[in-house]
């Protein structure tokens, strides 16, 4: 018996949850008999419909055929493959049905949706034409009307003072968004000729999360440059002041605007743009002479309109669940915060809305939809062909509208059947999503108050706590509120929370605090950071990202070797790209204790769709698993960032005046440095080295420290230390070793950190940068590593220029650009352990290869860190000419980039997945 059974038994008095429990198969297949019975009914009806169609035709597949050896062999072969494929799906598929899954937008499908899809799939109607889909075409019209009514659009043609809405099913929200952009473009150009409208500085489209709409703008032929991204606030919502400023600029410069796209439920953070404010801006600017459409991307958030109380008007007070009397059952029906509710209400003022039934409606893929407040907008994108529209009109054939041709009637019927069974109203989907919202609030509380300063990790939600949002907030205020959450939420059951609130004053209710936690619509975005053993927080964004990556690999499936059933808690991740998230990302970094550099930030997400996981015992079991993984991965991060002494290896360049080039490693802090130094070798050792250079002219000479050393100490103290010199051939086979040689560093040319915070934002384009150093007789280069991943390229070279490079410049070091090398296009280089690149006959960096070069003075100090180390603006140009690579060429893209803690490499994962499908094919043979 499950240890959570006692908790689950409390559900018996919760009427709304009882209804919700009938919609799904259940995490433990509790409703399996219902599913099986209804599927059997569908199959029987399918059989009967075939038998009733001209029974005099007789059987086409006779009993003698069915009894034949070939038929039976083929049937058994398919049966074996079915069992094998079904077993492998069960073994390798993600358990979306379980409340332990809190990752992507995936949950148990609603059984009415399954029935609708399955019963229709067997008939395979194509909603491209009413001839191929008479019933499901009507169903699509019904779905369109239902969704329009949900959003508050008028659907009664007899109402003449409002436009009549219209909607239809698409394959997904992306296609619906594309259609809306297409309509906005056509509407803008409708009264104008294309030639006069399409000119430089032409119409623009605005969106906060522009990356969701930019592909649509590009495909529609508008051009991605005409997609203007709007800044986000700290909660990842559109910054209304920035939007207003862009619109004013467009008005002042007389630049037309196609549309403003508002996100209602961003798929990354669950944020709702301030739609009420956007609608007001549209009306204000239209009065000034600038008109544009407002399109709502409600792919995730559209169905939350069912949570609007009946008769709601902006400004109405929305009572807490305990006040509604619905909080005494197993799962309280949570309500949305006031601002979110008002923005959902204002969807009725938008011009078009995207919604995805295959998200928050629990319908199978593919099922998106697009609704227009004014249905006449669809005529701007009407397409037709004889076989589609023969005998049909635009009133009876939906296939002539939009981008898609053929589309499954099964998706339509699935959506319609689910709407009818559950209900697009507060007592239907509203109750379901209300319970899910409660679960989301409880998880938000976990992320907000999980960690303390005594933990080796910290967890920070994207959405700031109410105490953080108050003017003059102090860390003490925030910690006090976090402790309040621990005391009142994390350790309490749902029943205890609601009951305790009955005794509290209105301004101190826990339910009110829960309503303010987390995102607007059931997606918790949060991130994590780790502490050194002394309690100091890591400050590097790259190292925090690495921590996130390690944790998410443990809590998700990306290899056949991962057992989905053994993963106790599923999460997913996303990345806040700095050029898109701007101040939102930088503020989040600050709250995580990270530097506000130019790096992108990895963020964890949990999308809450399950109504099951609600009480403290179960949620605590999930978060305990999460903590356990974090604690274990913190140890990896600490090892990765340990800066204690270690054995180091260097490439030796030159014969008379030798230099050392360190073999850096991005993934180990002890080796995370680009280090170049001039050395002296003891007299006997130097002779042995020079003799070996003569004996092995094409060999690579590698200096290895005999004792553990700290690279920083070597650089600052210029100490003498003992080494071995390993002599290797091109295959890294050791030819000979010179042992116990004394080496002294006499000068350090470079000792620069390779921390990610010091990286340039991009690789060089049209050229490749190198450090140039040595003497007049022995000149060397080493590739400047501006970001990760990268490649180590070192060589002795011959420089031919009109102007001689002074000896003191070579001794100090200069910057050389090899022209014509598109490093930005070449990165990342293939990284194989056998260093195959170095052996390719046509690899660009090989002995004898010649390059056009420019040489500039290096104004940066030896230990000066990036970014901007290769910025030579204002630097003195020293020479221009050619460079020829000598015989001592070293190439490595493997050790430099290799993560010693990596579990399985990406290519290996793909190969293993392919073997899974090979096994199914073998069953079919």
Residue pairs with C-beta under 8 A, 6 or more apart in sequence:
2 8
3 617
4 617
4 618
7 493
7 615
7 617
7 618
8 330
10 329
10 330
10 495
11 17
11 18
11 21
11 329
11 330
11 331
13 328
13 329
13 330
14 329
14 330
14 331
15 329
16 326
16 329
16 331
16 333
16 431
16 434
16 435
17 329
17 330
17 331
17 435
17 611
19 431
20 431
20 432
20 435
20 611
21 30
21 31
22 31
22 34
23 110
23 111
23 112
23 362
23 421
23 422
23 432
24 31
24 97
24 108
24 109
24 110
24 111
24 362
25 31
25 32
25 35
25 97
25 108
25 109
25 111
26 32
26 97
26 108
27 97
27 98
27 99
27 108
27 612
31 111
34 111
35 111
35 114
38 111
38 115
39 115
39 118
42 115
42 118
42 119
42 122
45 119
46 119
46 122
46 123
65 71
66 72
77 923
77 924
77 925
78 924
80 923
81 920
81 923
81 924
84 919
84 920
84 923
85 920
85 923
88 916
88 919
88 920
91 563
91 564
91 565
92 557
92 560
92 564
92 916
93 564
94 101
94 103
94 106
94 557
94 564
94 570
95 101
95 564
95 565
95 570
96 106
96 107
96 108
97 107
97 108
98 610
99 439
99 610
99 612
99 613
99 618
100 567
100 568
100 569
100 570
100 613
100 622
101 107
101 570
101 610
102 443
102 569
102 570
102 571
102 606
102 607
102 608
102 610
102 613
102 622
103 555
103 556
103 570
103 571
103 572
103 605
103 606
103 607
104 572
104 607
105 267
105 300
105 359
105 360
105 607
105 609
106 607
106 609
107 362
107 609
107 610
108 362
108 610
109 362
109 363
109 364
110 361
110 362
110 363
110 418
110 421
110 422
112 417
112 418
112 420
112 421
112 422
113 361
113 362
113 363
113 364
113 414
113 415
113 417
113 418
114 364
114 414
115 417
116 410
116 413
116 414
116 415
116 416
116 417
116 418
117 363
117 364
117 410
117 411
117 413
117 414
118 410
119 413
120 136
120 408
120 409
120 410
120 412
120 413
120 414
121 408
121 410
123 409
124 408
124 409
124 410
125 132
125 133
125 134
125 135
125 136
125 408
125 409
125 410
126 132
126 133
126 406
126 407
126 408
126 409
127 133
127 136
127 137
127 140
127 169
127 398
127 399
127 407
127 408
127 409
127 412
128 388
128 399
128 404
128 405
128 406
128 407
129 387
129 388
129 389
129 392
129 397
129 399
130 137
130 392
130 396
130 397
130 398
130 399
131 390
131 391
131 392
133 409
135 409
135 413
136 409
136 410
136 412
136 413
137 396
137 397
137 398
137 409
139 409
139 412
139 413
139 416
140 168
140 169
140 398
140 409
140 412
140 416
141 398
142 416
143 167
143 168
143 169
143 369
143 412
143 415
143 416
143 419
144 166
144 167
144 168
144 169
144 369
144 371
145 155
145 165
145 167
146 416
146 419
146 424
147 167
147 302
147 353
147 355
147 369
147 371
147 424
148 154
148 155
148 165
148 166
148 167
148 371
149 155
149 424
150 302
150 303
150 305
150 306
150 424
151 165
151 302
151 305
151 347
151 348
151 350
151 353
151 371
151 373
152 305
152 345
152 347
152 348
153 165
153 348
153 371
153 372
153 373
154 162
154 163
154 164
154 165
155 164
155 165
156 164
157 164
163 373
163 374
163 375
163 376
164 374
164 375
165 371
165 372
165 373
165 374
165 375
166 371
166 372
166 375
166 378
167 369
167 370
167 371
167 372
168 369
168 370
168 378
168 398
168 401
168 402
169 357
169 367
169 368
169 369
169 407
169 411
169 412
169 415
170 176
170 179
170 368
170 369
170 370
170 402
170 403
170 404
170 407
171 366
171 367
171 368
171 404
171 407
171 411
172 299
172 356
172 358
172 365
172 366
172 367
172 368
173 297
173 299
173 354
173 355
173 356
173 359
173 368
174 215
174 216
174 368
175 368
175 402
175 403
175 404
176 299
176 354
176 355
176 356
176 368
176 369
176 370
177 212
177 213
177 216
177 261
177 295
177 297
177 299
177 354
178 215
178 216
178 219
178 220
178 403
179 370
179 381
179 402
179 403
180 216
180 259
180 293
180 295
180 352
180 354
180 370
181 205
181 213
181 216
181 217
181 220
181 222
181 258
181 259
181 295
182 220
182 380
182 381
182 403
183 293
183 352
183 372
183 377
183 378
183 380
183 381
184 205
184 258
184 259
184 292
184 293
184 295
185 203
185 220
185 221
185 222
185 258
186 380
186 381
187 293
187 377
187 380
188 197
188 203
188 256
188 258
189 197
190 380
197 203
197 256
201 253
201 255
202 226
202 255
202 256
203 222
203 226
203 255
203 256
203 257
203 258
204 226
204 227
204 228
204 250
204 255
204 256
204 257
204 258
205 213
205 217
205 222
205 226
205 227
205 228
205 257
205 258
205 259
205 260
205 261
206 228
206 229
206 230
206 243
206 246
206 247
206 257
206 259
206 260
206 261
207 213
207 227
207 228
207 229
207 230
207 260
207 261
207 262
207 263
208 229
208 230
208 231
208 232
208 237
208 238
208 239
208 243
208 261
208 262
208 263
208 273
209 232
209 236
209 263
209 266
209 268
209 580
210 227
210 228
210 229
210 230
210 580
211 229
211 577
211 580
212 261
212 263
212 266
212 267
212 297
213 227
213 261
213 297
214 224
214 227
217 223
217 224
217 226
217 227
218 224
218 227
222 258
228 246
229 580
230 238
230 239
230 242
230 243
230 246
231 238
231 239
231 242
231 582
231 583
232 238
232 239
232 580
232 581
232 582
232 583
232 584
233 239
233 583
233 584
234 464
234 583
234 584
234 587
234 588
235 269
235 271
235 462
235 463
235 464
235 519
235 584
236 266
236 268
236 269
236 271
236 462
236 525
236 581
236 584
237 271
237 272
237 273
237 274
237 520
238 262
238 263
238 273
238 274
238 278
240 274
240 277
240 278
240 281
243 260
243 278
243 281
244 281
247 257
247 260
247 281
247 285
247 290
249 255
250 256
250 257
250 290
251 285
251 288
251 289
251 290
256 290
256 292
257 290
257 291
257 292
258 292
258 293
259 292
259 293
259 294
259 295
259 351
260 278
260 281
260 282
260 292
260 293
260 294
260 295
261 295
261 296
261 297
262 273
262 275
262 278
262 294
262 295
262 296
262 297
262 350
263 271
263 272
263 273
263 296
263 297
263 301
264 272
264 273
264 275
264 296
264 297
264 298
264 300
264 301
264 302
264 304
264 343
264 344
264 347
264 521
265 271
265 272
265 298
265 299
265 300
265 301
265 302
265 304
265 520
265 521
265 522
265 523
266 272
266 300
266 523
267 299
267 300
267 523
268 523
268 525
268 574
268 603
268 605
269 462
269 519
269 523
269 525
269 605
270 300
270 301
270 518
270 519
270 520
270 521
270 522
270 523
270 524
270 525
270 607
271 519
271 520
271 521
272 301
272 339
272 340
272 343
272 344
272 520
272 521
273 343
274 339
274 343
275 294
275 296
275 343
275 344
275 346
275 347
275 350
276 314
276 342
276 343
276 345
276 346
278 294
279 294
279 346
279 349
279 350
282 291
282 292
282 294
285 291
285 292
293 351
293 352
294 349
294 350
294 351
295 350
295 351
295 352
295 353
295 354
296 302
296 347
296 350
296 352
296 353
296 354
297 354
298 305
298 347
298 353
298 354
298 355
299 354
299 355
299 356
299 359
299 368
300 356
300 359
300 360
300 521
300 523
301 344
301 360
301 520
301 521
302 347
302 353
302 354
302 355
302 356
302 360
303 355
303 357
303 359
303 360
303 361
303 424
303 429
303 433
304 336
304 344
304 360
304 433
304 521
304 522
305 344
305 347
306 423
306 424
306 425
306 426
306 428
306 429
306 430
306 433
307 335
307 336
307 341
307 344
307 426
307 429
307 430
307 433
307 434
307 437
308 341
308 344
308 345
308 426
308 430
309 316
309 318
309 426
310 425
310 426
312 318
312 341
312 345
313 345
314 342
314 345
314 346
315 342
318 335
318 336
318 338
318 341
319 335
320 327
320 335
320 501
320 509
320 511
320 512
320 515
321 327
321 332
321 333
321 334
321 335
321 438
321 498
321 511
322 332
322 498
322 501
322 502
322 509
322 511
324 333
326 332
326 333
327 333
327 494
327 497
327 498
327 501
327 511
328 495
328 498
328 499
330 494
330 495
330 614
330 615
331 435
331 438
331 439
331 494
331 611
331 614
332 435
332 438
332 494
332 497
332 498
332 511
333 431
333 434
333 435
333 438
334 434
334 435
334 437
334 438
334 440
334 441
334 514
334 515
335 341
335 434
335 437
335 515
336 344
336 437
336 515
336 520
336 521
337 515
337 516
337 520
339 520
340 520
340 521
347 353
348 373
349 373
350 373
351 372
351 373
351 374
351 377
352 370
352 371
352 372
352 373
352 377
353 370
353 371
354 368
354 369
354 370
355 368
355 369
355 370
355 371
356 367
356 368
356 369
357 363
357 367
357 368
357 369
357 411
357 414
357 415
357 418
358 364
358 365
358 366
358 367
358 368
360 429
360 433
360 609
361 367
361 415
361 418
361 419
361 429
362 418
362 609
363 411
363 414
363 415
363 418
364 411
364 414
366 408
366 411
367 411
367 412
367 414
367 415
369 415
370 402
372 378
378 401
378 402
379 394
381 401
381 402
381 403
382 394
382 400
382 401
383 400
383 401
384 400
388 397
388 399
388 400
388 405
389 397
389 399
389 400
394 400
394 401
399 405
399 407
422 428
422 429
422 432
423 429
432 611
433 522
435 611
435 614
436 522
436 608
436 609
436 610
436 611
437 522
437 608
438 494
438 514
438 614
439 608
439 610
439 611
439 612
439 613
439 614
440 518
440 519
440 522
440 523
440 524
440 608
441 514
441 515
441 517
441 518
442 489
442 514
442 614
442 616
442 619
443 518
443 524
443 606
443 608
443 619
444 461
444 463
444 514
444 517
444 518
444 519
444 524
445 485
445 489
445 490
445 514
445 517
446 490
446 619
446 623
447 459
447 460
447 461
447 518
447 524
447 526
448 461
448 465
448 482
448 485
448 517
448 518
449 482
449 483
449 485
449 486
449 489
449 490
450 459
450 623
450 627
451 457
451 458
451 459
453 535
455 531
455 627
456 530
456 531
456 630
456 631
456 634
457 528
457 529
457 530
457 531
457 547
457 627
457 630
457 631
457 634
458 528
458 529
458 530
458 531
458 537
458 592
458 593
459 526
459 527
459 528
460 526
460 527
460 528
460 529
460 588
460 591
460 592
461 517
461 518
461 524
461 525
461 526
462 519
462 524
462 525
462 526
462 527
462 588
462 603
463 517
463 518
463 519
463 525
464 591
465 478
465 481
465 482
465 516
465 517
466 481
466 513
466 516
467 473
467 477
467 478
467 480
467 481
468 478
470 477
484 513
485 513
485 517
488 497
488 500
488 510
488 513
489 497
489 510
489 513
489 514
490 616
490 620
491 616
492 500
492 616
493 615
493 616
493 617
494 614
494 615
497 510
497 511
497 514
498 511
500 510
501 509
501 510
501 511
504 510
506 512
518 524
519 525
522 607
522 608
522 609
523 605
523 606
523 607
523 608
524 605
524 606
524 608
525 574
525 603
525 604
525 605
526 603
526 604
526 605
527 544
527 548
527 588
527 592
527 601
527 602
527 603
527 604
528 544
528 547
528 548
528 551
528 592
528 604
528 630
529 537
529 538
529 544
529 547
529 592
529 593
529 594
530 537
530 538
530 543
530 544
530 547
530 630
530 633
530 634
530 637
530 638
531 537
531 538
531 634
532 538
532 638
532 641
533 638
537 593
538 544
538 547
538 593
538 594
538 637
538 641
539 593
539 594
539 595
540 594
540 595
540 755
540 756
540 757
541 589
541 594
541 595
541 597
541 599
541 600
541 601
541 756
541 757
542 599
542 755
542 756
542 757
543 637
543 640
543 641
543 756
544 592
544 594
544 601
544 602
545 599
545 600
545 601
545 602
546 637
546 640
547 630
547 633
547 634
547 637
548 573
548 602
548 603
548 604
549 573
549 602
550 633
550 636
550 637
550 901
551 571
551 604
551 626
551 629
551 630
551 633
552 571
552 572
552 573
552 604
553 903
554 567
554 629
554 633
555 567
555 569
555 570
555 571
555 626
555 629
556 562
556 567
556 570
556 571
556 572
557 564
557 567
558 909
559 904
559 909
559 912
559 913
560 909
560 912
560 913
560 915
560 916
561 904
561 912
568 621
568 622
568 625
569 622
569 623
569 625
569 626
571 604
571 605
571 606
571 626
572 604
572 605
572 606
572 607
573 602
573 603
573 604
573 605
574 602
574 603
574 605
575 600
575 601
575 602
575 603
576 584
576 585
576 588
576 600
576 601
576 602
576 603
577 585
577 600
578 585
578 586
578 598
578 599
578 600
578 601
581 601
585 600
585 601
586 596
588 601
588 603
589 595
589 596
589 597
589 601
590 596
594 601
595 757
597 756
597 757
598 759
598 761
598 867
599 756
599 757
599 759
613 619
613 622
636 901
639 901
640 667
640 668
640 669
640 901
641 669
642 669
642 670
643 669
643 670
643 710
643 712
644 670
644 708
644 710
645 670
645 708
645 709
645 710
646 668
646 670
646 671
646 708
646 709
647 704
647 705
647 707
647 708
647 709
648 662
648 663
648 671
648 704
648 705
648 709
648 711
648 714
649 662
649 663
649 702
649 703
649 704
649 705
650 660
650 661
650 662
650 663
650 675
650 702
650 703
650 704
651 660
651 661
651 663
651 700
651 701
651 702
651 703
651 794
651 890
652 658
652 659
652 660
652 689
652 701
652 702
652 703
652 725
653 659
653 660
653 661
653 774
653 778
653 780
653 794
653 796
653 888
654 774
654 775
654 778
654 780
654 796
655 689
655 690
655 693
655 778
656 690
656 775
656 777
656 778
657 678
657 774
657 775
657 777
657 778
658 678
658 679
658 681
658 686
658 689
659 676
659 677
659 678
659 679
659 749
659 773
659 774
659 780
660 675
660 676
660 677
660 678
660 679
660 703
660 743
660 745
661 675
661 676
661 780
661 782
661 794
661 890
662 671
662 673
662 674
662 675
662 676
662 711
663 671
663 702
663 792
663 892
663 895
663 896
664 671
664 672
664 673
664 674
664 675
664 754
664 785
664 792
664 896
665 671
665 672
665 895
665 896
665 898
666 672
666 754
666 788
666 789
666 790
666 896
666 897
667 897
667 898
667 899
667 900
667 901
668 900
670 710
670 711
671 711
672 753
672 754
672 755
673 711
673 751
673 752
673 753
673 754
674 750
674 751
674 752
674 754
674 782
674 784
674 785
675 711
675 715
675 748
675 750
675 751
675 752
676 748
676 749
676 750
676 771
676 773
676 782
676 813
677 714
677 715
677 745
677 746
677 747
677 748
677 749
677 751
678 745
678 746
678 747
678 748
678 749
678 811
679 743
679 744
679 745
679 746
680 686
680 743
680 744
680 746
681 689
681 741
681 742
681 743
682 741
682 742
682 743
684 741
685 725
685 738
685 741
685 742
685 743
688 738
688 741
689 701
689 725
689 738
689 741
692 699
692 701
692 725
692 727
692 736
692 738
693 701
696 727
696 729
696 735
696 736
697 887
698 729
698 730
698 887
699 727
699 728
699 729
699 735
700 727
700 728
700 729
700 730
700 888
700 890
701 725
701 726
701 727
701 728
702 725
702 726
702 727
702 728
703 723
703 724
703 725
703 726
703 743
704 723
704 724
704 725
704 726
705 721
705 722
705 723
706 721
706 722
706 723
706 724
706 740
707 721
707 722
709 721
711 751
712 751
713 719
714 721
714 745
715 745
715 748
715 751
715 862
715 863
718 744
718 745
718 746
718 747
718 748
719 744
719 745
720 742
720 743
720 744
721 742
721 743
722 740
722 741
722 742
722 743
723 741
723 742
723 743
724 737
724 738
724 739
724 740
724 741
725 737
725 738
725 741
726 734
726 737
727 734
727 735
727 736
727 737
727 738
728 734
728 735
729 735
730 838
730 839
731 834
732 835
747 811
748 862
748 863
749 771
749 773
749 812
749 813
749 862
750 771
750 813
750 862
751 862
751 863
752 758
752 862
752 863
752 864
752 865
752 866
752 869
753 865
754 785
754 788
755 865
756 787
756 788
758 865
758 866
758 867
759 786
759 787
759 788
759 866
759 867
760 786
760 787
760 866
760 867
760 868
760 869
760 870
761 787
761 867
762 787
762 824
763 786
763 787
763 823
763 824
763 827
764 786
764 817
764 823
764 824
764 870
765 822
765 823
765 824
765 825
766 819
766 820
766 821
766 822
767 817
767 818
767 819
767 820
767 821
767 823
767 854
768 783
768 817
768 818
768 821
768 823
769 783
769 784
769 786
769 815
769 816
769 817
769 870
770 781
770 782
770 783
770 784
770 793
770 815
770 816
770 817
770 818
771 781
771 782
771 784
771 813
771 814
771 815
771 816
771 858
772 779
772 780
772 781
772 799
772 805
772 810
772 813
772 814
772 815
772 816
772 855
773 779
773 780
773 781
773 782
773 810
773 811
773 812
773 813
773 814
774 780
774 796
774 810
774 811
775 807
775 810
775 811
776 807
776 810
778 796
779 796
779 797
779 798
779 799
779 810
780 794
780 795
780 796
780 797
781 793
781 794
781 795
781 797
781 816
781 883
782 792
782 793
782 794
783 790
783 791
783 792
783 793
783 794
784 815
784 869
784 870
785 792
785 896
786 866
786 867
786 869
786 870
788 897
789 827
789 828
789 829
789 831
789 893
789 896
789 897
790 827
790 828
790 829
790 893
790 896
790 897
791 827
791 829
791 837
791 891
791 892
791 893
791 896
792 890
792 891
792 892
792 893
792 896
793 845
793 890
793 891
794 889
794 890
795 845
795 847
795 885
795 886
795 888
795 889
795 890
796 885
796 886
796 887
796 888
797 883
797 884
797 885
797 886
798 883
798 884
798 886
799 805
799 853
799 855
799 879
799 881
799 882
799 883
800 881
800 882
800 883
800 884
801 853
801 855
801 879
801 880
801 881
801 882
802 879
802 880
802 881
803 878
803 879
803 880
804 879
805 814
805 855
805 878
805 879
806 878
809 857
809 878
812 858
813 858
814 855
814 856
814 857
814 858
814 878
815 855
815 856
815 857
815 858
815 870
815 872
815 875
816 853
816 854
816 855
816 856
816 883
817 853
817 854
817 855
817 856
818 851
818 852
818 853
818 883
819 851
819 852
819 853
819 854
820 851
820 852
821 844
821 851
828 893
828 897
829 837
829 893
830 836
830 837
830 893
831 893
831 894
831 896
831 897
831 898
832 893
832 894
833 894
835 891
835 892
835 893
835 894
837 843
837 891
837 893
838 846
838 889
838 890
838 891
838 892
840 846
843 891
845 885
845 889
845 891
846 885
846 889
847 885
847 886
847 887
847 889
848 884
848 885
849 884
849 885
850 882
850 883
850 884
850 885
851 882
851 883
851 884
852 881
852 882
853 880
853 881
853 882
853 883
854 877
854 879
854 880
855 877
855 878
855 879
855 880
856 872
856 875
856 876
856 877
856 878
857 875
857 876
857 878
858 875
859 875
860 869
